[in-house]
């Protein structure tokens, strides 16, 4: 009978981007899988995954604001624009 086992994968990423208002983008991912024999001819498989990110964003800027010198090319009209997102999923087969 095969032994139970599995794995876990984790990843993360951080960047500030080229913008005047620092982006502070952070992303993390996780994925795991576990398998166990059930009897002599079947397997139980469980998987789970997750994702999360948060950031500040310069957003879309009007080209006329850059052309008129109101803000530089990598500037921002609202330096507090940004967001966060999360997803988490688990499922069995």
N, C-alpha and C positions, 0 to 999 in steps of 0.2 A: 504494500500500500504506500503511495507517495506521501511524503511529509508535507505538512502545511507550511506555507511561506508567502512572502510578499515583498513589496518594495514601496518606498516613499521617495518622491522627487520634489524638491523645493527650488524655487528660483526667485530672484529679486532684482530690481533695476532702479537706479536713481539717476536723474539728470536735472540740471538747472536751465538748460536751453540758452539761446543767444539773446533773450529778451531783456529789456531794461528792468522790468518787474520779474524777479526770479521765479522760474516755473515751479521749482521744488516738486517735480514729478516723481512719485514713488509707486512702484507696482510690485506685487508679490503674487506668486502662483504656487499651488501645491496640488499634488496628485498622488494617490495611494491605491494600491491594489493588494488584496489578500485572497489566497486560494487554499482550499482545504478539500481533501477527498471526503466524499459522503458515500459510504459503501464501496463496492469494488468497481463500479462503472459510472459513477457520477461525481461531479465536483460542485462545490459551493464557491462562488466568486463574489467578493464584495469590493466595490470601488468607491472612492470619494475624491472630489476635486473642489478647489476653491480659488478665488481670484479676488484681489482687492487693489484699488488704486486711488490716489488722491493727488491733486495738483492745483496750482494757481495758473491762470491763463491770461495772456494779453488779449485774447478774443479777437474778433474781427474789427479792423479799424478802417475808417473811411480814407480812401486815397487822397481826398481833398485836404484832410487834416495833416497828412504828411506833406503834401505839395505846398500847403500854406505855412508849414513850419510849426504848427500847433503841437505836434508830437514827432519824434524821430521815427525812422522806419521800424525799429524794434521796440517802440514805445507802446503805451497803453492809455486808453481813456479811463478805464476802470481797473486799477491794479489788484482789486480784491475779487475779481471774477475767477471762478475755478469750480472745483467740484470733487466728488468722490463717488466711487461705485464699488459694489461688492456682489459677488455671485458665489453661491455654495451649492453643491449638488452631491447627493449620495444615491447610489442605486445598487441593487443586487441582481444577479442573474441566476 
